[in-house]
Amino acid sequence: MKTCAVLISAYKAEKWILSCLNGFKKQEMLDGWQWKIVVGVDSCKNTSDLLLKNKIGHYWSNKNVGVYVMLNSLWKKTEADIYMQFDADDIPLPNLLKTAVPIAWEFGFVRAKEIRCDENLNPLKRQPTKDGKTLITSSVLNQLGGWHHYRTSCDTDIRNRAKRLGCKVKIAQEKLTTPLLFRRRHNQSLTKSPETNMKSDYRAWARKEMEKFRESGKIKVNPIITNLEWKE
């Protein structure tokens, strides 16, 4: 039996995370595979308390480390054949893993398409469907060394490094044509925050740093991780 681990980084997610996790409870099964949902709470007591109240075990970081340091830390704590990056404010469709896992297993890397929507899951009128959350095999992730530690854009960067490694990213995406999750856009998200939105100075700086890394010929990062405590 192979395992796909869904790694969820949660920060100020008490408004969203239960609906996210309920979506994974409804996932259709795939012969020969099992699903493992792994949540890491990034120093947010309200989110942690909500999970504990609902008897949901999770990892806890005492300091705010950001999405990608949390993903690296959860990856290092979890054994799986495929890892999926997921956000605590998004909702998977029931066929997400059943549809995307076989393609990720075949090609090593793929991104599940998302429907961008508002808080009430109403699709946005402008460009509602995009390539979204990353699924990556353990072998490819080990060769890439994980995610960069910046607060934004590291999911795009890991796709670019996977492509340089030899993964047929474009072919994989052509096989995964239907949307498989709702991605909420709200005022607390990184893409809305003035400090980290698409036009922010920080995002532009982080992208340049990652571009310089790739231009140097490097593919594998030395992942930054944080100490995690298990709570239940």
Phi and psi restraints in degrees (value plus and minus 20) as a CYANA .aco file:
   2 LYS   PHI    -111.0   -71.0
   2 LYS   PSI     138.9   178.9
   3 THR   PHI    -144.4  -104.4
   3 THR   PSI     113.9   153.9
   4 CYS   PHI    -129.1   -89.1
   4 CYS   PSI     100.1   140.1
   5 ALA   PHI    -120.9   -80.9
   5 ALA   PSI     104.7   144.7
   6 VAL   PHI    -114.6   -74.6
   6 VAL   PSI      95.4   135.4
   7 LEU   PHI    -117.5   -77.5
   7 LEU   PSI      98.2   138.2
   8 ILE   PHI    -137.7   -97.7
   8 ILE   PSI      96.7   136.7
   9 SER   PHI    -113.2   -73.2
   9 SER   PSI     106.4   146.4
  10 ALA   PHI    -143.8  -103.8
  10 ALA   PSI     104.7   144.7
  11 TYR   PHI    -161.4  -121.4
  11 TYR   PSI     103.9   143.9
  12 LYS   PHI      29.4    69.4
  12 LYS   PSI      27.9    67.9
  13 ALA   PHI    -130.2   -90.2
  13 ALA   PSI      -5.6    34.4
  14 GLU   PHI     -82.8   -42.8
  14 GLU   PSI     -43.4    -3.4
  15 LYS   PHI     -97.6   -57.6
  15 LYS   PSI     -39.2     0.8
  16 TRP   PHI    -140.2  -100.2
  16 TRP   PSI     -50.0   -10.0
  17 ILE   PHI     -87.1   -47.1
  17 ILE   PSI     -51.7   -11.7
  18 LEU   PHI     -86.3   -46.3
  18 LEU   PSI     -59.1   -19.1
  19 SER   PHI     -88.0   -48.0
  19 SER   PSI     -54.2   -14.2
  20 CYS   PHI     -81.7   -41.7
  20 CYS   PSI     -70.7   -30.7
  21 LEU   PHI     -86.9   -46.9
  21 LEU   PSI     -55.5   -15.5
  22 ASN   PHI     -81.8   -41.8
  22 ASN   PSI     -54.7   -14.7
  23 GLY   PHI     -82.6   -42.6
  23 GLY   PSI     -55.5   -15.5
  24 PHE   PHI     -96.8   -56.8
  24 PHE   PSI     -44.4    -4.4
  25 LYS   PHI     -85.6   -45.6
  25 LYS   PSI     -44.5    -4.5
  26 LYS   PHI    -115.5   -75.5
  26 LYS   PSI     -10.7    29.3
  27 GLN   PHI     -85.3   -45.3
  27 GLN   PSI     115.9   155.9
  28 GLU   PHI     -89.8   -49.8
  28 GLU   PSI     128.0   168.0
  29 MET   PHI    -108.7   -68.7
  29 MET   PSI     141.9   181.9
  30 LEU   PHI    -151.7  -111.7
  30 LEU   PSI     108.3   148.3
  31 ASP   PHI     -74.0   -34.0
  31 ASP   PSI     109.9   149.9
  32 GLY   PHI      66.6   106.6
  32 GLY   PSI     -18.3    21.7
  33 TRP   PHI    -147.9  -107.9
  33 TRP   PSI     132.5   172.5
  34 GLN   PHI    -151.5  -111.5
  34 GLN   PSI     135.5   175.5
  35 TRP   PHI    -127.3   -87.3
  35 TRP   PSI     123.0   163.0
  36 LYS   PHI    -151.3  -111.3
  36 LYS   PSI     102.3   142.3
  37 ILE   PHI    -123.0   -83.0
  37 ILE   PSI     102.7   142.7
  38 VAL   PHI    -143.5  -103.5
  38 VAL   PSI      97.3   137.3
  39 VAL   PHI    -126.9   -86.9
  39 VAL   PSI     115.0   155.0
  40 GLY   PHI    -141.6  -101.6
  40 GLY   PSI     100.9   140.9
  41 VAL   PHI    -115.7   -75.7
  41 VAL   PSI     105.6   145.6
  42 ASP   PHI    -113.6   -73.6
  42 ASP   PSI      53.6    93.6
  43 SER   PHI      43.4    83.4
  43 SER   PSI       3.4    43.4
  44 CYS   PHI    -127.5   -87.5
  44 CYS   PSI      84.4   124.4
  45 LYS   PHI     -84.0   -44.0
  45 LYS   PSI     -58.4   -18.4
  46 ASN   PHI     -81.5   -41.5
  46 ASN   PSI     -61.1   -21.1
  47 THR   PHI     -86.9   -46.9
  47 THR   PSI     -63.9   -23.9
  48 SER   PHI     -82.6   -42.6
  48 SER   PSI     -64.0   -24.0
  49 ASP   PHI     -82.0   -42.0
  49 ASP   PSI     -59.2   -19.2
  50 LEU   PHI     -82.8   -42.8
  50 LEU   PSI     -63.5   -23.5
  51 LEU   PHI     -84.2   -44.2
  51 LEU   PSI     -62.8   -22.8
  52 LEU   PHI     -83.7   -43.7
  52 LEU   PSI     -59.5   -19.5
  53 LYS   PHI     -79.8   -39.8
  53 LYS   PSI     -54.3   -14.3
  54 ASN   PHI    -115.2   -75.2
  54 ASN   PSI      -6.3    33.7
  55 LYS   PHI      38.0    78.0
  55 LYS   PSI      24.5    64.5
  56 ILE   PHI    -131.5   -91.5
  56 ILE   PSI      90.8   130.8
  57 GLY   PHI     -88.5   -48.5
  57 GLY   PSI     127.9   167.9
  58 HIS   PHI    -181.4  -141.4
  58 HIS   PSI     142.6   182.6
  59 TYR   PHI    -108.0   -68.0
  59 TYR   PSI     132.7   172.7
  60 TRP   PHI    -153.6  -113.6
  60 TRP   PSI     113.3   153.3
  61 SER   PHI    -129.9   -89.9
  61 SER   PSI     112.3   152.3
  62 ASN   PHI     -92.0   -52.0
  62 ASN   PSI     -38.1     1.9
  63 LYS   PHI    -147.6  -107.6
  63 LYS   PSI     134.8   174.8
  64 ASN   PHI     -97.3   -57.3
  64 ASN   PSI      88.3   128.3
  65 VAL   PHI    -126.6   -86.6
  65 VAL   PSI     -32.9     7.1
  66 GLY   PHI      72.8   112.8
  66 GLY   PSI     142.9   182.9
  67 VAL   PHI     -76.9   -36.9
  67 VAL   PSI     -67.6   -27.6
  68 TYR   PHI    -101.0   -61.0
  68 TYR   PSI     -51.4   -11.4
  69 VAL   PHI     -86.5   -46.5
  69 VAL   PSI     -58.5   -18.5
  70 MET   PHI     -84.3   -44.3
  70 MET   PSI     -62.9   -22.9
  71 LEU   PHI     -79.7   -39.7
  71 LEU   PSI     -65.1   -25.1
  72 ASN   PHI     -80.1   -40.1
  72 ASN   PSI     -60.6   -20.6
  73 SER   PHI     -87.8   -47.8
  73 SER   PSI     -61.1   -21.1
  74 LEU   PHI     -86.1   -46.1
  74 LEU   PSI     -60.9   -20.9
  75 TRP   PHI     -77.2   -37.2
  75 TRP   PSI     -64.6   -24.6
  76 LYS   PHI     -87.8   -47.8
  76 LYS   PSI     -40.1    -0.1
  77 LYS   PHI    -112.0   -72.0
  77 LYS   PSI     -28.0    12.0
  78 THR   PHI    -147.6  -107.6
  78 THR   PSI     109.2   149.2
  79 GLU   PHI    -113.7   -73.7
  79 GLU   PSI     108.7   148.7
  80 ALA   PHI    -181.4  -141.4
  80 ALA   PSI     145.1   185.1
  81 ASP   PHI    -110.8   -70.8
  81 ASP   PSI     -51.9   -11.9
  82 ILE   PHI    -153.9  -113.9
  82 ILE   PSI     122.2   162.2
  83 TYR   PHI    -137.2   -97.2
  83 TYR   PSI     119.9   159.9
  84 MET   PHI    -141.5  -101.5
  84 MET   PSI     112.7   152.7
  85 GLN   PHI    -105.6   -65.6
  85 GLN   PSI     110.8   150.8
  86 PHE   PHI    -163.5  -123.5
  86 PHE   PSI     129.2   169.2
  87 ASP   PHI    -120.3   -80.3
  87 ASP   PSI     126.0   166.0
  88 ALA   PHI     -89.1   -49.1
  88 ALA   PSI     -36.1     3.9
  89 ASP   PHI    -120.5   -80.5
  89 ASP   PSI     -11.7    28.3
  90 ASP   PHI    -124.5   -84.5
  90 ASP   PSI     144.1   184.1
  91 ILE   PHI    -149.3  -109.3
  91 ILE   PSI     105.3   145.3
  92 PRO   PHI    -101.4   -61.4
  92 PRO   PSI     126.3   166.3
  93 LEU   PHI     -97.7   -57.7
  93 LEU   PSI     136.6   176.6
  94 PRO   PHI     -79.8   -39.8
  94 PRO   PSI     -45.1    -5.1
  95 ASN   PHI    -118.8   -78.8
  95 ASN   PSI      -6.8    33.2
  96 LEU   PHI     -76.0   -36.0
  96 LEU   PSI     -81.3   -41.3
  97 LEU   PHI     -89.9   -49.9
  97 LEU   PSI     -60.8   -20.8
  98 LYS   PHI     -79.7   -39.7
  98 LYS   PSI     -54.9   -14.9
  99 THR   PHI    -102.5   -62.5
  99 THR   PSI     -63.9   -23.9
 100 ALA   PHI    -105.1   -65.1
 100 ALA   PSI     -52.1   -12.1
 101 VAL   PHI     -80.4   -40.4
 101 VAL   PSI     -65.5   -25.5
 102 PRO   PHI     -80.1   -40.1
 102 PRO   PSI     -54.7   -14.7
 103 ILE   PHI     -92.6   -52.6
 103 ILE   PSI     -60.8   -20.8
 104 ALA   PHI     -82.0   -42.0
 104 ALA   PSI     -58.9   -18.9
 105 TRP   PHI     -87.1   -47.1
 105 TRP   PSI     -55.6   -15.6
 106 GLU   PHI     -94.0   -54.0
 106 GLU   PSI     -60.7   -20.7
 107 PHE   PHI    -127.6   -87.6
 107 PHE   PSI     -30.3     9.7
 108 GLY   PHI      69.6   109.6
 108 GLY   PSI     -44.6    -4.6
 109 PHE   PHI    -177.2  -137.2
 109 PHE   PSI     116.6   156.6
 110 VAL   PHI    -179.6  -139.6
 110 VAL   PSI     138.9   178.9
 111 ARG   PHI    -139.2   -99.2
 111 ARG   PSI     105.2   145.2
 112 ALA   PHI     -91.4   -51.4
 112 ALA   PSI     114.5   154.5
 113 LYS   PHI     -91.2   -51.2
 113 LYS   PSI     126.2   166.2
 114 GLU   PHI    -140.5  -100.5
 114 GLU   PSI     133.2   173.2
 115 ILE   PHI    -124.2   -84.2
 115 ILE   PSI      93.6   133.6
 116 ARG   PHI     -97.4   -57.4
 116 ARG   PSI     111.9   151.9
 117 CYS   PHI    -165.3  -125.3
 117 CYS   PSI     153.3   193.3
 118 ASP   PHI    -107.3   -67.3
 118 ASP   PSI    -191.7  -151.7
 119 GLU   PHI     -80.7   -40.7
 119 GLU   PSI     -47.1    -7.1
 120 ASN   PHI    -117.3   -77.3
 120 ASN   PSI      -4.9    35.1
 121 LEU   PHI      49.0    89.0
 121 LEU   PSI       3.8    43.8
 122 ASN   PHI    -104.1   -64.1
 122 ASN   PSI     100.8   140.8
 123 PRO   PHI     -78.4   -38.4
 123 PRO   PSI     119.0   159.0
 124 LEU   PHI     -91.6   -51.6
 124 LEU   PSI     124.9   164.9
 125 LYS   PHI     -89.8   -49.8
 125 LYS   PSI     -52.3   -12.3
 126 ARG   PHI    -115.3   -75.3
 126 ARG   PSI      98.6   138.6
 127 GLN   PHI      26.6    66.6
 127 GLN   PSI      44.2    84.2
 128 PRO   PHI     -92.9   -52.9
 128 PRO   PSI     -40.9    -0.9
 129 THR   PHI    -137.1   -97.1
 129 THR   PSI     103.9   143.9
 130 LYS   PHI    -159.4  -119.4
 130 LYS   PSI     141.1   181.1
 131 ASP   PHI     -87.2   -47.2
 131 ASP   PSI     110.5   150.5
 132 GLY   PHI    -139.2   -99.2
 132 GLY   PSI    -126.5   -86.5
 133 LYS   PHI     -99.6   -59.6
 133 LYS   PSI     122.4   162.4
 134 THR   PHI    -101.7   -61.7
 134 THR   PSI     114.3   154.3
 135 LEU   PHI    -138.2   -98.2
 135 LEU   PSI     112.1   152.1
 136 ILE   PHI    -166.2  -126.2
 136 ILE   PSI     118.3   158.3
 137 THR   PHI     -93.7   -53.7
 137 THR   PSI     137.2   177.2
 138 SER   PHI     -78.9   -38.9
 138 SER   PSI     -59.6   -19.6
 139 SER   PHI     -81.7   -41.7
 139 SER   PSI     -67.4   -27.4
 140 VAL   PHI     -87.7   -47.7
 140 VAL   PSI     -61.4   -21.4
 141 LEU   PHI     -82.8   -42.8
 141 LEU   PSI     -59.8   -19.8
 142 ASN   PHI     -83.5   -43.5
 142 ASN   PSI     -59.0   -19.0
 143 GLN   PHI     -89.8   -49.8
 143 GLN   PSI     -50.1   -10.1
 144 LEU   PHI    -105.3   -65.3
 144 LEU   PSI     -40.2    -0.2
 145 GLY   PHI      62.6   102.6
 145 GLY   PSI     -15.3    24.7
 146 GLY   PHI      85.0   125.0
 146 GLY   PSI    -181.5  -141.5
 147 TRP   PHI    -115.7   -75.7
 147 TRP   PSI     130.1   170.1
 148 HIS   PHI     -82.7   -42.7
 148 HIS   PSI     144.8   184.8
 149 HIS   PHI    -117.0   -77.0
 149 HIS   PSI     -16.6    23.4
 150 TYR   PHI     -90.0   -50.0
 150 TYR   PSI     141.9   181.9
 151 ARG   PHI     -96.7   -56.7
 151 ARG   PSI     -37.1     2.9
 152 THR   PHI    -160.2  -120.2
 152 THR   PSI     141.6   181.6
 153 SER   PHI      50.3    90.3
 153 SER   PSI     -17.8    22.2
 154 CYS   PHI     -94.9   -54.9
 154 CYS   PSI     -39.1     0.9
 155 ASP   PHI     -91.4   -51.4
 155 ASP   PSI     -57.0   -17.0
 156 THR   PHI     -87.3   -47.3
 156 THR   PSI     -59.9   -19.9
 157 ASP   PHI     -82.9   -42.9
 157 ASP   PSI     -62.2   -22.2
 158 ILE   PHI     -88.1   -48.1
 158 ILE   PSI     -50.3   -10.3
 159 ARG   PHI     -83.4   -43.4
 159 ARG   PSI     -64.6   -24.6
 160 ASN   PHI     -84.6   -44.6
 160 ASN   PSI     -57.8   -17.8
 161 ARG   PHI     -91.6   -51.6
 161 ARG   PSI     -55.5   -15.5
 162 ALA   PHI     -82.4   -42.4
 162 ALA   PSI     -59.7   -19.7
 163 LYS   PHI     -82.2   -42.2
 163 LYS   PSI     -63.2   -23.2
 164 ARG   PHI     -85.5   -45.5
 164 ARG   PSI     -50.4   -10.4
 165 LEU   PHI     -88.6   -48.6
 165 LEU   PSI     -44.0    -4.0
 166 GLY   PHI     102.8   142.8
 166 GLY   PSI     -19.8    20.2
 167 CYS   PHI     -87.2   -47.2
 167 CYS   PSI     116.4   156.4
 168 LYS   PHI    -103.6   -63.6
 168 LYS   PSI      53.0    93.0
 169 VAL   PHI     -82.5   -42.5
 169 VAL   PSI     -64.7   -24.7
 170 LYS   PHI     -83.6   -43.6
 170 LYS   PSI     -63.6   -23.6
 171 ILE   PHI     -84.5   -44.5
 171 ILE   PSI     -61.4   -21.4
 172 ALA   PHI     -80.0   -40.0
 172 ALA   PSI     -64.2   -24.2
 173 GLN   PHI     -84.7   -44.7
 173 GLN   PSI     -53.1   -13.1
 174 GLU   PHI     -87.1   -47.1
 174 GLU   PSI     -43.5    -3.5
 175 LYS   PHI    -106.2   -66.2
 175 LYS   PSI     -33.2     6.8
 176 LEU   PHI    -136.3   -96.3
 176 LEU   PSI      63.9   103.9
 177 THR   PHI    -119.3   -79.3
 177 THR   PSI     -41.3    -1.3
 178 THR   PHI    -116.8   -76.8
 178 THR   PSI     125.4   165.4
 179 PRO   PHI     -83.1   -43.1
 179 PRO   PSI     121.1   161.1
 180 LEU   PHI    -147.1  -107.1
 180 LEU   PSI     -19.2    20.8
 181 LEU   PHI    -179.1  -139.1
 181 LEU   PSI     136.7   176.7
 182 PHE   PHI    -117.2   -77.2
 182 PHE   PSI     109.6   149.6
 183 ARG   PHI    -131.4   -91.4
 183 ARG   PSI      92.0   132.0
 184 ARG   PHI     -94.1   -54.1
 184 ARG   PSI     116.8   156.8
 185 ARG   PHI    -130.8   -90.8
 185 ARG   PSI      97.8   137.8
 186 HIS   PHI    -165.5  -125.5
 186 HIS   PSI     151.4   191.4
 187 ASN   PHI     -88.0   -48.0
 187 ASN   PSI     -38.6     1.4
 188 GLN   PHI    -112.8   -72.8
 188 GLN   PSI     -22.0    18.0
 189 SER   PHI     -99.4   -59.4
 189 SER   PSI     137.6   177.6
 190 LEU   PHI     -83.7   -43.7
 190 LEU   PSI     -51.4   -11.4
 191 THR   PHI     -96.2   -56.2
 191 THR   PSI     -31.8     8.2
 192 LYS   PHI    -122.9   -82.9
 192 LYS   PSI     -48.1    -8.1
 193 SER   PHI     -82.8   -42.8
 193 SER   PSI     115.7   155.7
 194 PRO   PHI     -79.8   -39.8
 194 PRO   PSI     -48.9    -8.9
 195 GLU   PHI     -94.9   -54.9
 195 GLU   PSI     -44.6    -4.6
 196 THR   PHI    -153.0  -113.0
 196 THR   PSI      -9.3    30.7
 197 ASN   PHI     -92.9   -52.9
 197 ASN   PSI     159.8   199.8
 198 MET   PHI     -80.8   -40.8
 198 MET   PSI     -45.3    -5.3
 199 LYS   PHI    -124.6   -84.6
 199 LYS   PSI     -11.6    28.4
 200 SER   PHI     -94.8   -54.8
 200 SER   PSI     133.3   173.3
 201 ASP   PHI     -83.7   -43.7
 201 ASP   PSI     -57.0   -17.0
 202 TYR   PHI     -84.2   -44.2
 202 TYR   PSI     -65.5   -25.5
 203 ARG   PHI     -82.3   -42.3
 203 ARG   PSI     -62.1   -22.1
 204 ALA   PHI     -82.3   -42.3
 204 ALA   PSI     -61.6   -21.6
 205 TRP   PHI     -84.4   -44.4
 205 TRP   PSI     -66.3   -26.3
 206 ALA   PHI     -81.7   -41.7
 206 ALA   PSI     -61.1   -21.1
 207 ARG   PHI     -82.4   -42.4
 207 ARG   PSI     -61.8   -21.8
 208 LYS   PHI     -84.0   -44.0
 208 LYS   PSI     -59.8   -19.8
 209 GLU   PHI     -82.3   -42.3
 209 GLU   PSI     -61.0   -21.0
 210 MET   PHI     -92.7   -52.7
 210 MET   PSI     -54.3   -14.3
 211 GLU   PHI     -84.5   -44.5
 211 GLU   PSI     -60.9   -20.9
 212 LYS   PHI     -83.1   -43.1
 212 LYS   PSI     -57.6   -17.6
 213 PHE   PHI     -81.0   -41.0
 213 PHE   PSI     -66.5   -26.5
 214 ARG   PHI     -90.0   -50.0
 214 ARG   PSI     -58.5   -18.5
 215 GLU   PHI     -84.6   -44.6
 215 GLU   PSI     -43.8    -3.8
 216 SER   PHI     -94.6   -54.6
 216 SER   PSI     -26.2    13.8
 217 GLY   PHI      74.0   114.0
 217 GLY   PSI     -18.4    21.6
 218 LYS   PHI    -103.6   -63.6
 218 LYS   PSI     127.5   167.5
 219 ILE   PHI    -141.8  -101.8
 219 ILE   PSI     -59.4   -19.4
 220 LYS   PHI    -115.1   -75.1
 220 LYS   PSI     109.3   149.3
 221 VAL   PHI    -116.2   -76.2
 221 VAL   PSI     139.8   179.8
 222 ASN   PHI    -115.7   -75.7
 222 ASN   PSI      81.9   121.9
 223 PRO   PHI     -86.4   -46.4
 223 PRO   PSI     117.7   157.7
 224 ILE   PHI    -108.6   -68.6
 224 ILE   PSI     108.9   148.9
 225 ILE   PHI    -146.9  -106.9
 225 ILE   PSI     147.3   187.3
 226 THR   PHI    -146.7  -106.7
 226 THR   PSI     141.0   181.0
 227 ASN   PHI     -91.1   -51.1
 227 ASN   PSI     115.1   155.1
 228 LEU   PHI    -142.4  -102.4
 228 LEU   PSI     121.3   161.3
 229 GLU   PHI    -133.0   -93.0
 229 GLU   PSI     117.7   157.7
 230 TRP   PHI    -106.0   -66.0
 230 TRP   PSI     112.6   152.6
 231 LYS   PHI    -145.0  -105.0
 231 LYS   PSI     119.3   159.3
